Amino acid sequence: MAKRVLIAGFKHETNTFSVLKTDLAAYAQRALHRGDELRKVYPGTNTEIAGFLDACTRYGWEAVLSVVADATPSGKLTRECYETIAGEIVADAARAKPIDAVLLNLHGAMVAEHLFDGEGELLARLRANLGPRVVIAATLDLHANVTDQMAREADILLSYRTYPHIDMHAIATEAADLVARTLKGEVKPRTYVARTRAMTGLDEGRTTQPGAMTRGLEMLVPLRAKPGVLAASLNAGFYKADIPEVGPTAVVVGDGDDPKYQAMADRLADYIWETRHERSVAFATAAEAVARAKAFGRAGAPVVIADYADNPGGGGYSDSVGLLKAMIEAGLEGAAMATIVDPAAVETCRKAGVGASLSLSVGGWTDRLFGPPLPVTGTVTHTGDGRFAITGPMMTGMKIDLGPTATLKVGGVEIVLATRRFQNYDLGFFRIAGIEPKERAVLAVKSMQHFRGAYAPIASEIIVVDEGDGVTSHDIRRLPFKNVRRPVYPLDLD
């Protein structure tokens, strides 16, 4: 008889300092699929759900399809949102009994209005409903804040090993293969976690250049070859979540109950602490970045500037205009930025029509703490529906819907205005706005790191800007933490 395996996903990276609450509408704007919809949306994509579905085919499992929900990082989930989606997953599991295993696509940094640990609570509810014998495996982002409850309730936790995340399908496959071994009775996985006295570390998880994270991942290779070690992960954590268990962690999945696996995780945690000061990226001011881009950017080999402090992928609003202002004032030519989220500005441009010249204000509308809107005068060069399919290495094949868009050219700078927030990690964010990025001299993206997968191959240079004008700034001492464990690095300890 075929094994019955529940497939579900509930992802969110919660920036608890964002004023944008995460509700059901936020999920509907990005991904909220149920049941058989999963077979229409995910096959052939570089995603965890595609990996799970492929595993069911490979092993002859009967896939029980529940909910897959993913929202752009923002503030805390509303109680209604969390309880609705988590409730559906647990109810689907209950109706599907008997089932043999659960494959979950989680993030690991979800916070709700009423819960510090969204994933741990979901895992606990599933475990209480399904009992101790059902195998529960979850994939995680490498920016997960892995809690003790998550490790206690899940048999298997396995995190990405790339940032940008281009191994989603591969990690899901690895998790499913371990579930298969468990269902055959070959192994009895148990998850062990260790954390440090730090909120930040592992070079924030960067894997595109040498650093603490890449060396740590190299340490995992011989560790995973040790007898009884089934999986091992390093998580850089997500320090914009004001919760007690925030921060980097080491996770080891061992075969059975043995203190040696906890000792392995503890040694990895020691490495995290010892390398806490290491950072492989230097930050520039907007003025410095723009001056260098003006001097060295050229069509065919653009200088790419990343707006680190206002990254939608970490909960940023994507409407900070400090970098944009510097680009315009410097008189850059052949430059473009994507995206400034401003639904009102989009509507104004679309009503005016392509070719119209107009004056308006853009950005700065979400939270005036990070600056006012920017008054500009420009020409509308393009309008569109904001829909495209990703062709780059991260989440290849998935469809993006930015909502209605407009391109406004101010001097030599083209501004892609969008209705919905998405981190720019694909060349399509420019192309759907009538801009071929390879033909520009300067490209500015609202992103921290994920953009490198698509943009590094065409860039002559990459510059990261952080002036503190956004909720994803690396300068966390400016944020009013209330719930983190204390003392902790870097708030109290060196």
QUIQUI-V366414 format. One record per residue. N is the residue number from 1. RES is the residue in three letters. PHI is phi in degrees with one decimal (999 if undefined). Layout:
BEGIN
n & res & phi
N & RES & PHI
N & RES & PHI
END
This chain:
BEGIN
n & res & phi
1 & MET & 999
2 & ALA & -66.1
3 & LYS & -70.4
4 & ARG & -102.3
5 & VAL & -125.7
6 & LEU & -80.5
7 & ILE & -116.5
8 & ALA & -151.8
9 & GLY & -148.1
10 & PHE & -148.6
11 & LYS & -118.7
12 & HIS & -168.5
13 & GLU & -102.6
14 & THR & -95.8
15 & ASN & -92.9
16 & THR & -69.9
17 & PHE & -95.9
18 & SER & -76.6
19 & VAL & -83.9
20 & LEU & -88.0
21 & LYS & -72.2
22 & THR & -100.9
23 & ASP & -118.4
24 & LEU & -62.9
25 & ALA & -63.8
26 & ALA & -63.5
27 & TYR & -70.5
28 & ALA & -61.9
29 & GLN & -71.9
30 & ARG & -115.7
31 & ALA & -159.2
32 & LEU & -149.9
33 & HIS & -122.3
34 & ARG & -133.1
35 & GLY & 55.4
36 & ASP & -64.8
37 & GLU & -55.8
38 & LEU & -59.3
39 & ARG & -73.5
40 & LYS & -91.7
41 & VAL & -92.3
42 & TYR & -100.7
43 & PRO & -54.8
44 & GLY & 83.9
45 & THR & -103.0
46 & ASN & -88.2
47 & THR & -138.0
48 & GLU & -65.9
49 & ILE & -63.0
50 & ALA & -60.6
51 & GLY & -62.7
52 & PHE & -64.6
53 & LEU & -63.6
54 & ASP & -63.1
55 & ALA & -65.4
56 & CYS & -60.6
57 & THR & -65.6
58 & ARG & -64.3
59 & TYR & -99.6
60 & GLY & 73.3
61 & TRP & -80.4
62 & GLU & -88.2
63 & ALA & -83.7
64 & VAL & -100.3
65 & LEU & -94.6
66 & SER & -106.3
67 & VAL & -103.2
68 & VAL & -122.9
69 & ALA & -129.5
70 & ASP & -148.2
71 & ALA & -125.0
72 & THR & -58.4
73 & PRO & -50.0
74 & SER & -164.8
75 & GLY & -79.0
76 & LYS & -58.1
77 & LEU & -67.5
78 & THR & -68.0
79 & ARG & -57.7
80 & GLU & -59.6
81 & CYS & -61.9
82 & TYR & -59.6
83 & GLU & -65.7
84 & THR & -67.2
85 & ILE & -73.0
86 & ALA & -60.6
87 & GLY & -62.3
88 & GLU & -64.8
89 & ILE & -63.8
90 & VAL & -65.9
91 & ALA & -65.2
92 & ASP & -62.7
93 & ALA & -63.9
94 & ALA & -64.5
95 & ARG & -68.2
96 & ALA & -82.7
97 & LYS & -54.0
98 & PRO & -81.8
99 & ILE & -123.6
100 & ASP & -101.7
101 & ALA & -157.4
102 & VAL & -126.8
103 & LEU & -113.8
104 & LEU & -113.8
105 & ASN & -104.4
106 & LEU & -117.3
107 & HIS & -99.7
108 & GLY & 113.5
109 & ALA & -136.9
110 & MET & -92.2
111 & VAL & -128.1
112 & ALA & -110.9
113 & GLU & -56.5
114 & HIS & -115.4
115 & LEU & -143.7
116 & PHE & -74.1
117 & ASP & -124.6
118 & GLY & -62.8
119 & GLU & -71.0
120 & GLY & -61.5
121 & GLU & -66.4
122 & LEU & -61.8
123 & LEU & -61.6
124 & ALA & -65.2
125 & ARG & -67.2
126 & LEU & -64.9
127 & ARG & -62.9
128 & ALA & -63.3
129 & ASN & -79.0
130 & LEU & -96.8
131 & GLY & 91.0
132 & PRO & -75.5
133 & ARG & -87.6
134 & VAL & -73.2
135 & VAL & -80.0
136 & ILE & -117.1
137 & ALA & -123.7
138 & ALA & -136.5
139 & THR & -89.9
140 & LEU & -131.4
141 & ASP & -70.3
142 & LEU & -74.6
143 & HIS & -100.9
144 & ALA & -68.7
145 & ASN & -96.4
146 & VAL & -73.9
147 & THR & -96.5
148 & ASP & -61.9
149 & GLN & -65.7
150 & MET & -59.6
151 & ALA & -67.3
152 & ARG & -70.3
153 & GLU & -90.6
154 & ALA & -97.9
155 & ASP & -70.1
156 & ILE & -134.8
157 & LEU & -123.9
158 & LEU & -139.2
159 & SER & -107.6
160 & TYR & -55.4
161 & ARG & -121.2
162 & THR & -132.5
163 & TYR & -148.1
164 & PRO & -60.2
165 & HIS & -82.0
166 & ILE & -113.0
167 & ASP & -116.7
168 & MET & -60.3
169 & HIS & -63.8
170 & ALA & -64.3
171 & ILE & -67.9
172 & ALA & -62.7
173 & THR & -63.1
174 & GLU & -62.2
175 & ALA & -65.1
176 & ALA & -65.5
177 & ASP & -62.9
178 & LEU & -69.8
179 & VAL & -62.4
180 & ALA & -60.1
181 & ARG & -64.5
182 & THR & -67.5
183 & LEU & -65.2
184 & LYS & -80.8
185 & GLY & 83.9
186 & GLU & -77.4
187 & VAL & -141.1
188 & LYS & -128.6
189 & PRO & -68.4
190 & ARG & -141.3
191 & THR & -98.6
192 & TYR & -123.1
193 & VAL & -129.4
194 & ALA & -138.1
195 & ARG & -127.2
196 & THR & -118.6
197 & ARG & -91.0
198 & ALA & -123.3
199 & MET & -90.8
200 & THR & -127.4
201 & GLY & 164.9
202 & LEU & 54.6
203 & ASP & 55.4
204 & GLU & 55.9
205 & GLY & 86.1
206 & ARG & -65.8
207 & THR & -125.6
208 & THR & -93.5
209 & GLN & -147.3
210 & PRO & -59.3
211 & GLY & 175.6
212 & ALA & -62.0
213 & MET & -70.5
214 & THR & -64.9
215 & ARG & -67.1
216 & GLY & -63.1
217 & LEU & -64.1
218 & GLU & -63.8
219 & MET & -65.9
220 & LEU & -72.0
221 & VAL & -61.3
222 & PRO & -68.0
223 & LEU & -63.9
224 & ARG & -67.3
225 & ALA & -85.9
226 & LYS & -70.8
227 & PRO & -56.9
228 & GLY & 89.3
229 & VAL & -82.6
230 & LEU & -95.1
231 & ALA & -165.1
232 & ALA & -151.9
233 & SER & -139.7
234 & LEU & -116.3
235 & ASN & -123.1
236 & ALA & -75.0
237 & GLY & 77.6
238 & PHE & -128.5
239 & TYR & -81.4
240 & LYS & -90.0
241 & ALA & -104.0
242 & ASP & -84.7
243 & ILE & -135.1
244 & PRO & -60.7
245 & GLU & -100.5
246 & VAL & -69.6
247 & GLY & 124.9
248 & PRO & -65.3
249 & THR & -143.7
250 & ALA & -116.3
251 & VAL & -126.3
252 & VAL & -123.3
253 & VAL & -102.7
254 & GLY & -108.7
255 & ASP & -87.3
256 & GLY & 97.3
257 & ASP & -97.0
258 & ASP & -150.9
259 & PRO & -61.4
260 & LYS & -64.3
261 & TYR & -71.7
262 & GLN & -66.7
263 & ALA & -62.8
264 & MET & -63.2
265 & ALA & -62.7
266 & ASP & -62.6
267 & ARG & -66.9
268 & LEU & -66.0
269 & ALA & -64.4
270 & ASP & -60.6
271 & TYR & -63.5
272 & ILE & -58.1
273 & TRP & -66.2
274 & GLU & -64.9
275 & THR & -105.9
276 & ARG & -62.2
277 & HIS & -84.3
278 & GLU & -75.5
279 & ARG & -144.3
280 & SER & -95.3
281 & VAL & -117.6
282 & ALA & -99.3
283 & PHE & -104.9
284 & ALA & -111.7
285 & THR & -80.1
286 & ALA & -60.5
287 & ALA & -62.3
288 & GLU & -63.4
289 & ALA & -64.7
290 & VAL & -66.4
291 & ALA & -62.3
292 & ARG & -68.9
293 & ALA & -62.6
294 & LYS & -65.3
295 & ALA & -78.3
296 & PHE & -118.9
297 & GLY & -69.8
298 & ARG & -152.2
299 & ALA & -58.6
300 & GLY & 96.0
301 & ALA & -147.1
302 & PRO & -70.1
303 & VAL & -81.2
304 & VAL & -105.6
305 & ILE & -111.5
306 & ALA & -101.6
307 & ASP & -88.6
308 & TYR & -61.5
309 & ALA & -73.0
310 & ASP & -125.8
311 & ASN & -88.9
312 & PRO & -60.0
313 & GLY & -70.3
314 & GLY & -122.2
315 & GLY & 105.0
316 & GLY & -64.9
317 & TYR & -85.0
318 & SER & 61.7
319 & ASP & -133.9
320 & SER & -71.8
321 & VAL & -117.2
322 & GLY & -59.7
323 & LEU & -67.1
324 & LEU & -59.0
325 & LYS & -59.8
326 & ALA & -63.9
327 & MET & -64.6
328 & ILE & -69.3
329 & GLU & -66.0
330 & ALA & -80.0
331 & GLY & 69.3
332 & LEU & -60.6
333 & GLU & -118.3
334 & GLY & 64.7
335 & ALA & -112.7
336 & ALA & -149.7
337 & MET & -129.0
338 & ALA & -145.2
339 & THR & -123.2
340 & ILE & -97.9
341 & VAL & -86.3
342 & ASP & -158.8
343 & PRO & -56.5
344 & ALA & -66.2
345 & ALA & -65.4
346 & VAL & -59.2
347 & GLU & -62.1
348 & THR & -60.4
349 & CYS & -66.6
350 & ARG & -67.3
351 & LYS & -66.9
352 & ALA & -69.1
353 & GLY & 92.3
354 & VAL & -61.3
355 & GLY & 97.5
356 & ALA & -76.1
357 & SER & -103.4
358 & LEU & -155.8
359 & SER & -113.4
360 & LEU & -161.2
361 & SER & -108.8
362 & VAL & -125.1
363 & GLY & 69.2
364 & GLY & 63.4
365 & TRP & -100.2
366 & THR & -78.4
367 & ASP & -145.6
368 & ARG & -65.9
369 & LEU & -57.4
370 & PHE & -106.6
371 & GLY & 109.4
372 & PRO & -82.5
373 & PRO & -61.8
374 & LEU & -106.9
375 & PRO & -72.1
376 & VAL & -139.3
377 & THR & -128.0
378 & GLY & -158.3
379 & THR & -120.3
380 & VAL & -75.7
381 & THR & -109.5
382 & HIS & -165.4
383 & THR & -134.5
384 & GLY & -162.1
385 & ASP & -92.6
386 & GLY & 75.2
387 & ARG & -107.9
388 & PHE & -161.2
389 & ALA & -106.5
390 & ILE & -69.4
391 & THR & -111.7
392 & GLY & -77.2
393 & PRO & -76.1
394 & MET & -99.0
395 & MET & 59.7
396 & THR & -49.3
397 & GLY & 91.9
398 & MET & -73.3
399 & LYS & -96.7
400 & ILE & -114.1
401 & ASP & -130.2
402 & LEU & -81.0
403 & GLY & 73.6
404 & PRO & -53.1
405 & THR & -128.3
406 & ALA & -150.0
407 & THR & -110.6
408 & LEU & -117.4
409 & LYS & -98.6
410 & VAL & -115.3
411 & GLY & 61.7
412 & GLY & -99.2
413 & VAL & -113.6
414 & GLU & -94.8
415 & ILE & -110.2
416 & VAL & -87.9
417 & LEU & -97.6
418 & ALA & -129.8
419 & THR & -94.7
420 & ARG & -119.1
421 & ARG & -87.6
422 & PHE & -144.6
423 & GLN & -68.5
424 & ASN & -84.6
425 & TYR & -129.4
426 & ASP & -152.1
427 & LEU & -62.9
428 & GLY & -62.6
429 & PHE & -63.6
430 & PHE & -90.1
431 & ARG & -62.4
432 & ILE & -72.9
433 & ALA & -103.0
434 & GLY & 82.1
435 & ILE & -121.1
436 & GLU & -93.6
437 & PRO & -59.0
438 & LYS & -67.8
439 & GLU & -95.5
440 & ARG & -98.6
441 & ALA & -90.1
442 & VAL & -138.6
443 & LEU & -125.0
444 & ALA & -113.1
445 & VAL & -126.3
446 & LYS & -86.3
447 & SER & -169.4
448 & MET & -100.2
449 & GLN & -144.4
450 & HIS & -60.2
451 & PHE & -61.2
452 & ARG & -60.9
453 & GLY & -58.1
454 & ALA & -96.0
455 & TYR & -94.8
456 & ALA & -57.1
457 & PRO & -64.1
458 & ILE & -108.3
459 & ALA & -88.5
460 & SER & -82.4
461 & GLU & -161.9
462 & ILE & -119.8
463 & ILE & -125.7
464 & VAL & -106.6
465 & VAL & -108.4
466 & ASP & -147.3
467 & GLU & -110.8
468 & GLY & 78.6
469 & ASP & -93.8
470 & GLY & 179.3
471 & VAL & -79.4
472 & THR & -110.4
473 & SER & -58.3
474 & HIS & -73.6
475 & ASP & -83.3
476 & ILE & -78.7
477 & ARG & -65.6
478 & ARG & -83.1
479 & LEU & -93.9
480 & PRO & -85.7
481 & PHE & -67.1
482 & LYS & -127.2
483 & ASN & -112.8
484 & VAL & -67.0
485 & ARG & -65.7
486 & ARG & -129.7
487 & PRO & -74.2
488 & VAL & -150.7
489 & TYR & -83.2
490 & PRO & -100.3
491 & LEU & -69.4
492 & ASP & -122.8
493 & LEU & -91.7
494 & ASP & -72.5
END
